Amino acid sequence: MSNFYTLLTRVGAALHANAQVNQTTVPWTHMRLGDGNGAAVTPTENQTGLVRQVHTLQITDIAVHPDNPNWVVVEAVVPSDVGGWTVREAAIYGGADGNTCIAVGNYPETYKPVLAEGAGREMVMRMVVEISSVATVKLQIDPAVAIASRAWVESLVATPAKAGLVKFASQQEHLDGETSSKAATPTGVHAVVGIATEQVMVEVLLDRARITKLEDDGGLLQITGNATLTGTDNKLVMVGIVPGIKLQKGDVIQIAGAGEVNAKLRTVESIINSGELILNYEHCGSRGNGPLKLQDYSGPVTITRIAKWHSAPLGLGQAWVSVMSLRAVNTDYPNTTGRPFQVSVTLLDSGAGSGAVVVDGVSAGSVSGPSSEGHTQAPIMPIVPSGSTYRAARDNASQTIQAFSEMR
């Protein structure tokens, strides 16, 4: 006999013999693991349980062995966050109450670590039980606690030859472009297109900057040194950055060496002094908490001036940010960013009044309510030039602002 084996207990054999006579089944529900109380275990038919139990698992799969129709292969999965003990024995439980020991077996001494010990892994437990009538075995699974093994899930993955589960590529895999066995997602494709477009724009603008370097202000385009970035106010502090690359309000810069989040193109909205800047202020943590919020960082960086304020197209170094909580109706707000930006205001009108977005005293778009009771809702999206003022205006309380964003 093999050193490691599984056999039916006397109780388990009796249950299945009775089930075969009465043409019924015996539920197999759980696998229990034990450590043998620190010693190797020799299974016997007289056992009614394990020597010392350490864990209970839901059975995840029961199948007939391909080489022998009287062998039943039972599988259960130990999650990676469970362990801290050594497996030396295992048992199958089931029956009407789920607490009858049907089969017992010994197991090669295997330690199951937990993550807190510095290592963690999923462990698949398999027991092969010989039984005269496989038809009397019934797998009973509690779907609330059942765990699929990684191998079983992997077996369901679709291939060119068969249908099945589809793996989706991560955003990084989309960007790397080296994975052909996974499906693309709209978010991943958008990221690839967006980054490719931005890279092209950056390269074109850098070429333009090199050509016109002597024509604009003769300053350096790049500076390297230690910098401090803070997300609460979107402040960049770096000694000599303003004269070093001849920065002006509205210029577009890129920060390299401070992480992927901080590498997004940003606009200089305010120059405090020769070494302190505010970038895309309404995105900072204390304002709109937008996608151009800086991630706190202190250390070496390389900062490149990508475009001057007068040549940067709309959207370069800018992004949409919600300013809903920062704006009020019938109130003028100035564009002090040094660049044109776009506004999007969605007004809901339930009466007979009208609402508009006014730029420098001129209506740049409006929405009017119906003459009878009803609702009219529409976004107004004007561009606000640098130095101009704008406001969301309404003539009565029937208009309410549903959304208020700025691309800046």
C-alpha positions as CSV (number, residue, x, y, z in Angstrom):
1,M,0.0,0.0,0.0
2,S,1.1,3.6,-0.7
3,N,2.5,5.6,2.2
4,F,-0.3,8.1,1.7
5,Y,-3.9,7.0,1.1
6,T,-7.6,7.6,1.8
7,L,-10.2,5.1,2.8
8,L,-13.9,5.0,3.7
9,T,-14.7,4.8,7.4
10,R,-17.0,2.0,8.6
11,V,-19.7,4.6,9.0
12,G,-19.1,6.0,5.6
13,A,-19.1,2.6,4.0
14,A,-22.4,1.7,5.7
15,L,-24.0,4.9,4.5
16,H,-23.1,4.3,0.9
17,A,-24.1,0.6,1.0
18,N,-27.5,1.6,2.3
19,A,-27.8,4.4,-0.3
20,Q,-27.0,1.8,-3.1
21,V,-29.7,-0.5,-1.9
22,N,-32.3,2.3,-1.6
23,Q,-31.1,4.1,-4.7
24,T,-30.4,7.3,-2.8
25,T,-27.3,9.5,-2.4
26,V,-25.0,10.5,0.5
27,P,-24.1,14.2,0.6
28,W,-20.4,15.1,0.8
29,T,-20.1,18.6,2.1
30,H,-16.8,19.4,3.8
31,M,-13.2,18.5,4.0
32,R,-11.5,18.9,7.4
33,L,-7.8,19.2,7.9
34,G,-5.7,18.1,10.8
35,D,-2.1,18.2,12.1
36,G,-2.1,14.7,13.6
37,N,-1.3,16.4,17.0
38,G,2.3,16.8,15.7
39,A,2.9,13.3,14.4
40,A,2.3,11.3,11.3
41,V,-1.1,9.6,11.0
42,T,-2.1,6.1,9.8
43,P,-5.8,6.1,8.7
44,T,-8.1,3.3,9.9
45,E,-11.7,2.4,9.1
46,N,-12.7,2.7,12.7
47,Q,-12.0,6.5,12.8
48,T,-14.9,8.8,13.5
49,G,-12.8,12.0,13.0
50,L,-9.3,13.4,12.8
51,V,-6.7,13.1,15.4
52,R,-6.6,16.9,15.8
53,Q,-8.6,19.2,13.5
54,V,-7.1,22.6,12.5
55,H,-9.5,23.8,9.7
56,T,-12.7,23.1,7.8
57,L,-13.1,23.7,4.1
58,Q,-16.1,23.6,1.8
59,I,-15.7,21.0,-0.9
60,T,-15.4,22.7,-4.3
61,D,-15.4,19.8,-6.7
62,I,-16.0,16.0,-6.9
63,A,-15.2,14.1,-10.1
64,V,-14.6,10.5,-11.2
65,H,-10.9,9.8,-11.8
66,P,-10.2,9.4,-15.5
67,D,-8.2,6.2,-14.9
68,N,-10.6,4.3,-12.6
69,P,-14.4,4.7,-12.5
70,N,-14.5,3.7,-8.8
71,W,-12.1,6.4,-7.7
72,V,-13.7,9.7,-6.6
73,V,-11.4,12.8,-6.6
74,V,-12.5,15.4,-4.0
75,E,-11.1,18.9,-4.1
76,A,-11.1,21.9,-1.7
77,V,-9.2,25.1,-1.7
78,V,-7.3,26.6,1.3
79,P,-7.3,30.4,0.8
80,S,-4.0,32.3,1.0
81,D,-5.1,34.2,4.2
82,V,-5.7,30.9,6.2
83,G,-2.9,28.8,7.8
84,G,-0.3,28.8,10.4
85,W,-0.4,25.0,10.8
86,T,0.9,21.8,9.3
87,V,-1.3,19.4,7.4
88,R,-0.8,15.7,8.1
89,E,-4.3,14.3,7.8
90,A,-7.6,15.1,6.1
91,A,-11.2,13.8,6.2
92,I,-14.4,14.1,4.2
93,Y,-17.6,14.9,6.1
94,G,-21.2,14.8,5.0
95,G,-24.3,12.8,5.6
96,A,-27.7,14.2,6.6
97,D,-26.3,16.5,9.2
98,G,-23.0,17.2,7.5
99,N,-21.1,16.1,10.6
100,T,-20.5,12.4,9.7
101,C,-16.9,11.4,9.0
102,I,-17.2,9.5,5.7
103,A,-13.5,9.1,4.7
104,V,-10.1,9.7,6.2
105,G,-6.6,9.9,4.8
106,N,-3.1,10.9,5.7
107,Y,-1.1,13.6,3.9
108,P,2.5,14.5,3.2
109,E,3.6,16.8,6.0
110,T,2.9,20.3,4.5
111,Y,3.1,23.6,6.3
112,K,0.5,26.2,5.3
113,P,1.8,29.8,5.9
114,V,-0.2,32.9,6.3
115,L,0.6,36.4,4.9
116,A,1.6,37.7,8.3
117,E,4.6,35.3,8.3
118,G,5.9,36.9,5.1
119,A,4.6,34.3,2.7
120,G,1.1,33.3,1.6
121,R,-0.3,30.9,-1.1
122,E,-3.5,29.2,-2.1
123,M,-3.3,25.5,-1.5
124,V,-5.5,23.0,-3.3
125,M,-6.3,19.8,-1.3
126,R,-7.2,16.6,-3.2
127,M,-8.3,13.3,-1.8
128,V,-8.9,10.2,-3.9
129,V,-11.5,7.8,-2.4
130,E,-12.3,4.4,-3.7
131,I,-16.0,3.6,-3.6
132,S,-18.0,0.7,-5.2
133,S,-20.8,2.9,-6.4
134,V,-19.9,6.4,-7.4
135,A,-23.5,7.2,-8.2
136,T,-24.3,7.3,-4.4
137,V,-22.0,10.3,-3.9
138,K,-23.7,13.7,-3.9
139,L,-21.7,17.0,-3.9
140,Q,-23.5,19.5,-1.7
141,I,-22.0,23.0,-1.9
142,D,-22.9,26.1,0.1
143,P,-22.5,28.9,-2.6
144,A,-22.0,31.5,0.2
145,V,-18.6,30.0,1.2
146,A,-17.4,27.9,-1.8
147,I,-14.1,28.9,-3.3
148,A,-13.0,28.1,-6.8
149,S,-9.4,26.9,-7.3
150,R,-7.2,29.0,-9.5
151,A,-6.6,25.9,-11.8
152,W,-10.4,25.4,-12.3
153,V,-10.9,29.1,-13.1
154,E,-7.9,29.0,-15.5
155,S,-9.5,26.0,-17.3
156,L,-12.5,28.1,-18.2
157,V,-10.6,30.8,-20.0
158,A,-11.6,31.2,-23.6
159,T,-9.2,30.2,-26.4
160,P,-9.4,30.6,-30.2
161,A,-10.7,27.0,-30.2
162,K,-13.3,27.2,-27.5
163,A,-15.7,29.6,-25.8
164,G,-15.2,30.5,-22.1
165,L,-14.3,33.2,-19.7
166,V,-12.4,36.2,-21.1
167,K,-9.5,37.9,-19.3
168,F,-9.4,41.7,-19.5
169,A,-6.1,43.4,-19.9
170,S,-5.0,45.8,-17.2
171,Q,-4.4,49.5,-18.1
172,Q,-0.6,48.9,-17.9
173,E,-0.9,45.9,-20.3
174,H,-2.9,48.1,-22.7
175,L,0.0,50.7,-22.5
176,D,2.7,48.0,-22.9
177,G,0.9,46.6,-26.0
178,E,2.5,43.2,-25.6
179,T,-0.5,41.0,-24.4
180,S,-2.4,39.3,-27.2
181,S,-4.3,36.8,-25.1
182,K,-6.5,39.3,-23.2
183,A,-9.4,41.4,-24.2
184,A,-9.2,45.2,-24.4
185,T,-11.5,47.4,-22.4
186,P,-12.9,50.9,-23.3
187,T,-11.0,52.4,-20.4
188,G,-7.7,50.8,-21.5
189,V,-8.2,51.9,-25.1
190,H,-9.0,55.4,-24.0
191,A,-5.8,55.5,-21.9
192,V,-3.7,54.4,-24.8
193,V,-5.3,56.9,-27.2
194,G,-5.0,59.7,-24.7
195,I,-1.4,59.1,-23.9
196,A,-0.5,58.6,-27.5
197,T,-2.2,61.9,-28.4
198,E,-0.5,63.7,-25.5
199,Q,2.9,62.4,-26.5
200,V,2.5,63.5,-30.1
201,M,1.4,67.0,-28.9
202,V,4.4,67.1,-26.5
203,E,6.8,66.1,-29.2
204,V,5.4,68.7,-31.7
205,L,5.4,71.4,-29.1
206,L,9.0,70.6,-28.0
207,D,10.1,70.7,-31.6
208,R,8.3,74.1,-31.9
209,A,10.0,75.3,-28.7
210,R,13.5,74.3,-30.0
211,I,12.9,76.1,-33.3
212,T,11.6,79.3,-31.6
213,K,14.0,79.2,-28.6
214,L,16.0,82.2,-29.8
215,E,12.8,84.0,-30.8
216,D,10.8,83.9,-27.6
217,D,13.0,84.6,-24.6
218,G,16.2,82.6,-24.9
219,G,15.6,80.7,-21.6
220,L,16.3,77.1,-20.8
221,L,13.5,74.6,-21.5
222,Q,14.5,72.2,-18.8
223,I,15.7,72.4,-15.2
224,T,16.7,69.6,-12.8
225,G,16.9,69.8,-9.0
226,N,15.1,69.1,-5.7
227,A,11.4,70.1,-5.5
228,T,8.5,69.9,-3.1
229,L,5.0,69.3,-4.4
230,T,1.9,69.6,-2.2
231,G,-1.6,68.5,-3.2
232,T,-3.5,70.6,-0.7
233,D,-2.8,73.8,-2.6
234,N,-1.1,72.4,-5.8
235,K,2.1,74.3,-5.0
236,L,5.5,73.5,-6.6
237,V,8.6,74.8,-4.7
238,M,11.9,74.6,-6.5
239,V,14.8,77.1,-6.2
240,G,15.2,79.2,-9.3
241,I,12.6,77.5,-11.5
242,V,11.0,80.7,-12.8
243,P,14.1,82.3,-14.2
244,G,15.7,78.9,-15.0
245,I,13.1,78.1,-17.7
246,K,11.7,81.6,-18.1
247,L,8.2,80.7,-16.8
248,Q,5.2,83.0,-17.2
249,K,1.6,82.5,-16.0
250,G,-0.2,80.2,-18.4
251,D,2.9,78.2,-19.5
252,V,2.5,74.4,-19.6
253,I,5.1,72.3,-17.8
254,Q,5.8,68.6,-17.2
255,I,7.3,67.2,-14.0
256,A,9.4,64.0,-14.4
257,G,10.8,61.9,-11.6
258,A,8.0,62.4,-9.1
259,G,5.7,59.6,-10.1
260,E,3.1,58.9,-12.8
261,V,0.4,61.1,-11.2
262,N,2.7,64.2,-11.1
263,A,3.9,63.6,-14.7
264,K,0.6,64.9,-16.2
265,L,0.9,68.1,-18.1
266,R,-0.1,71.1,-15.9
267,T,-0.6,74.9,-16.3
268,V,1.2,77.5,-14.2
269,E,-1.7,79.5,-12.8
270,S,0.2,81.7,-10.3
271,I,3.8,82.7,-9.8
272,I,4.4,83.5,-6.1
273,N,8.1,84.2,-6.4
274,S,11.2,82.9,-8.4
275,G,10.9,79.5,-6.7
276,E,7.2,78.9,-6.0
277,L,4.3,78.2,-8.4
278,I,0.7,77.3,-8.2
279,L,-0.5,74.8,-10.8
280,N,-4.1,74.2,-11.8
281,Y,-5.4,75.6,-8.5
282,E,-9.0,74.5,-8.7
283,H,-7.8,70.9,-8.9
284,C,-6.0,71.0,-5.5
285,G,-7.2,69.1,-2.5
286,S,-8.7,72.1,-0.7
287,R,-10.7,73.1,-3.8
288,G,-12.1,70.8,-6.5
289,N,-9.9,67.7,-5.8
290,G,-9.6,67.2,-9.5
291,P,-7.5,64.9,-11.7
292,L,-4.6,67.4,-11.9
293,K,-4.2,67.5,-8.1
294,L,-0.5,67.1,-7.2
295,Q,0.6,64.1,-5.3
296,D,2.7,65.1,-2.3
297,Y,6.4,64.6,-3.0
298,S,9.8,65.9,-2.0
299,G,12.9,65.0,-4.0
300,P,14.8,65.3,-7.3
301,V,12.8,66.1,-10.4
302,T,13.3,67.3,-14.0
303,I,10.8,70.0,-15.1
304,T,10.3,70.8,-18.8
305,R,8.6,73.8,-20.1
306,I,6.3,72.2,-22.8
307,A,4.6,75.3,-24.2
308,K,4.3,79.0,-23.7
309,W,0.9,80.5,-22.7
310,H,0.4,82.1,-26.1
311,S,0.9,78.9,-28.1
312,A,-0.7,76.2,-25.9
313,P,-3.9,74.8,-27.4
314,L,-7.1,74.5,-25.3
315,G,-6.9,71.3,-23.2
316,L,-3.1,71.0,-23.1
317,G,-2.1,71.1,-19.4
318,Q,-5.8,71.4,-18.5
319,A,-8.6,68.9,-17.4
320,W,-12.2,69.0,-16.3
321,V,-12.8,69.6,-12.6
322,S,-16.1,70.0,-10.8
323,V,-16.5,73.4,-9.2
324,M,-20.1,72.9,-8.2
325,S,-19.4,73.6,-4.5
326,L,-17.1,76.6,-5.4
327,R,-19.5,78.7,-7.6
328,A,-22.7,80.6,-7.0
329,V,-25.3,81.9,-9.4
330,N,-25.3,85.6,-10.5
331,T,-21.7,85.9,-9.3
332,D,-18.8,87.1,-11.5
333,Y,-15.6,84.9,-11.6
334,P,-12.4,86.0,-13.3
335,N,-10.1,83.9,-15.4
336,T,-6.7,84.5,-13.9
337,T,-5.0,81.4,-15.2
338,G,-3.2,83.0,-18.1
339,R,-4.9,80.7,-20.5
340,P,-8.4,80.4,-22.0
341,F,-10.5,77.7,-20.4
342,Q,-13.9,76.1,-21.0
343,V,-16.9,76.2,-18.7
344,S,-19.8,73.7,-18.6
345,V,-22.9,74.7,-16.7
346,T,-26.1,72.6,-16.7
347,L,-29.2,74.5,-15.8
348,L,-32.6,73.0,-14.9
349,D,-35.5,75.3,-15.5
350,S,-38.9,74.2,-14.2
351,G,-40.7,77.5,-14.8
352,A,-41.0,80.2,-17.5
353,G,-37.7,81.9,-16.7
354,S,-34.3,81.7,-18.4
355,G,-30.7,81.1,-17.5
356,A,-27.5,81.9,-19.2
357,V,-23.7,81.9,-18.9
358,V,-22.5,85.4,-19.4
359,V,-18.9,86.2,-20.5
360,D,-17.7,89.8,-20.1
361,G,-21.3,90.9,-20.0
362,V,-22.3,89.1,-23.1
363,S,-24.5,86.0,-23.1
364,A,-22.5,83.0,-24.3
365,G,-25.4,80.6,-24.2
366,S,-28.8,80.3,-22.5
367,V,-31.7,78.0,-21.6
368,S,-35.3,79.0,-21.4
369,G,-38.0,77.2,-19.5
370,P,-41.4,76.2,-21.0
371,S,-44.3,78.6,-20.9
372,S,-46.4,76.0,-19.1
373,E,-45.1,73.9,-16.1
374,G,-42.4,71.5,-17.2
375,H,-38.6,71.1,-17.3
376,T,-35.9,72.2,-19.6
377,Q,-32.3,71.0,-19.0
378,A,-29.3,71.8,-21.1
379,P,-25.5,72.3,-20.7
380,I,-24.0,75.6,-21.7
381,M,-20.3,75.3,-22.6
382,P,-18.6,78.6,-23.5
383,I,-14.8,79.4,-23.6
384,V,-13.7,82.1,-21.2
385,P,-10.6,84.0,-22.5
386,S,-7.7,84.8,-20.2
387,G,-8.5,88.0,-18.2
388,S,-12.3,87.7,-18.8
389,T,-15.0,87.2,-16.2
390,Y,-18.0,85.0,-16.4
391,R,-21.1,84.1,-14.4
392,A,-24.0,81.7,-14.4
393,A,-27.0,84.0,-14.5
394,R,-30.7,83.3,-13.8
395,D,-33.7,85.6,-13.6
396,N,-35.8,83.7,-11.1
397,A,-35.6,80.8,-8.6
398,S,-37.1,78.3,-11.2
399,Q,-33.6,77.7,-12.5
400,T,-31.2,75.5,-10.6
401,I,-27.7,74.5,-11.4
402,Q,-27.3,70.7,-11.8
403,A,-23.6,70.6,-12.8
404,F,-20.8,73.2,-12.9
405,S,-17.4,72.2,-14.3
406,E,-14.4,74.0,-15.7
407,M,-11.6,72.6,-18.0
408,R,-8.6,74.5,-16.6
